[in-house]
């Protein structure tokens, strides 16, 4: 790790101004950023630790919305009674992230801001059509994820909360990479309040995306067979040691069908 | 040991005594190399080659030397008078010539040959400063084409890696009677052929390699703490062959070591360069590898490409086997690299069977990859994989049951001389097969398979009836086969005046539990509590000598050396007792911790004898030295031959290719067992590593660039606790005939038997969909691909 300046502001305004003046990086749970710094792959001049800012914490039900503070840890989401009552699929997803140590440090806001192509949270956010709230604005899920490790966030913009609609029913099915246990393919299926179906896929491509063919099939028949019957194209999907684009395409249908099984 | 002394052995020997060493390991108070610090200590960082193959046109360290905190920087040019790292085993080729043995420089000399090859040693006041300075070193590389695959490296027109190894060939070596094999094949009723790759593995001890080198100017002495499995061998090779230092002026300490699996046997460039540099800077130097550095620079394992053929008669009797293997040596010959795919591989190709004729040819290639050497099992897993995969496939082709084909070919009379040099002293292969089948509930398998099928899953059962040659080794036999070292072991038993005991062993424990097992042997023999026996290992300054721990040798060889020293202790104790009891020495019996005049109740406790030896007021000083401290060296007369049957049951999800190991049953014959709990733990660990090889792990270098693609745990799929099932293990005993403990060794068996059992189970499960063979690891992706290929997709 290169030497780094470390700041620990106690309110959002200070955090934003330090980020703006130093060009530094916001530090949430540090489960990706610190690892990259240790490998000297990332070299922020200043780290702005968000852990002492009260506004970023907490999980609350707000009518037909579930609002999760950006600094909520995966372990908190996994064990939250509020989440389990409103959107249990999110608790299940959080429980499957990394290992116990990662879940006790990593945060939903950090994960979304990083937008790792194999992270789990982007699939939930996109499938549920959640809103990402920042210190500057509200960003719809459809506009937030811009590409591999790229988001709509400005350099000094800080995610404050993730605002999920309480969907009718949902489930997440992940096929883990055998080595890293990140998603080789992760499929989040959500049936919205109006009965429409949204399906988001992580791990398979450079960034999270909606599997519209599966959405169409499930809109007609919300059954595992309908999901599995969709032949997903391999174009644009990732290919590496752990799976070709064809394998990932195949797994998208399989995991979608397993998510439907879990819902039913 | 004397026949009348054996009764007391039963008291603690054979008990699952809790491990004495665990108190410190479980409370975080172990003392590993990186835990040791010295005053005025500096920190080392090694600048490594980013290229697989390149000439170094120049290295400029001027700017780096000005970097904050830098103490000194060494490159190959600074290592005047330093030789290359030696290889400990000379293989003589089929052409009668010695293997090609190109130099293995401590720091690169004008050329780098793999990604991770050490180019410079940077020493600074902190690890971060050393790393910062290394970034300021300017190396002008002239990048050359590379070859990482052994077959690519041996092909015409491959890039030449060493001047001294034309065509990148280290040797071509053969064992067996080729003419007899050819004749047997000509008359065979059936021939089974198989092409297999034994996947390259990267060892991942929890503790990365580490060293702390110190030069004491006042006494002209060096001290090296190093995470190592055999400190005396480390010292001998480093001083005598590389640095030209007096052996007695160098003390090597391998303190607590967090796992080795072979990767810490070897003399590596890092600690050698640090010992050299410690005298130049007159300050201690510490280094601990980062995990990514371990991936690049630890010696890797396996990496064989093999074509094998088995000739059978119409009844499934094996007539002959023919094997050709290409082995990847990596860029340089590591300490024992040359003997792994030869002496420890081809000699095991008879397996548990009476195959009368076997011929094996091995081509060893230099490549632009990290050196390859012994990794848990070392040659024997590769041999078992060849034998048990081809036997399984032959059974399937001929429609013979898997257990039946093995029964028809088992060796049943001992001693048995194989056609590939080894002489098995004892075993009972049918016994372990029968027990394993019972444990695995083979009879109930068809019902389980049918039930799985209803759920859309494919079930398979796979067998591996393995044998290994352990207890390395009779020095004279090893020497005749090319070993440049002896393979005995030393043990010292020091009885203190109060009767407590300190044992000094040349074996080294890096997870095996020697401090408990060896204490049990001593406690059992002397009739003292286990708590009164301490075991010291891993320090050339305290232990007479040692060849270290590898090849499942510690109990059979190291344990026997301790027994031989105990023999001397008891013999001397009888002399003292005879004097004190005024009886003839021949009338003294030693039993239950007491020296007794036979047929009387007159006796002296062991502690009384010990005290008398150190307070010799009433003592036969004219004929007997005081003190009770004995040393023995033991050189075995044969290898030991642990064997057994492992049966694996898998369930495969054809939708995803995931292989679930639903059951694993192992029945092993390790000879006599001192501590069943430790033995069971060794089997668990070995099977977990075998599962890693079979289903998950694979080291991959990019074929074009030579970059290591599996350079971290993000891409190298090490098994985790929830990837392994609960194992079903048991043992049967045929005691080894040629050591007094009757022990054979247990450390490697799991890693030897498991891969073949698992892959045979996978092939059995996939047989209904038309898959006959694919290579390890059976990752979900590979399984899915194999099913798809069988269905006619590319």
Boltz contact constraints between the chains, C-beta under 6 A:
constraints:
  - contact:
      token1: [A, 178]
      token2: [B, 696]
      max_distance: 6.0
  - contact:
      token1: [A, 178]
      token2: [B, 717]
      max_distance: 6.0
  - contact:
      token1: [A, 178]
      token2: [B, 779]
      max_distance: 6.0
  - contact:
      token1: [A, 179]
      token2: [B, 714]
      max_distance: 6.0
  - contact:
      token1: [A, 179]
      token2: [B, 715]
      max_distance: 6.0
  - contact:
      token1: [A, 179]
      token2: [B, 716]
      max_distance: 6.0
  - contact:
      token1: [A, 179]
      token2: [B, 717]
      max_distance: 6.0
  - contact:
      token1: [A, 180]
      token2: [B, 714]
      max_distance: 6.0
  - contact:
      token1: [A, 241]
      token2: [B, 700]
      max_distance: 6.0
  - contact:
      token1: [A, 242]
      token2: [B, 781]
      max_distance: 6.0
  - contact:
      token1: [A, 243]
      token2: [B, 781]
      max_distance: 6.0
  - contact:
      token1: [A, 247]
      token2: [B, 781]
      max_distance: 6.0
  - contact:
      token1: [A, 247]
      token2: [B, 784]
      max_distance: 6.0
  - contact:
      token1: [A, 254]
      token2: [B, 655]
      max_distance: 6.0
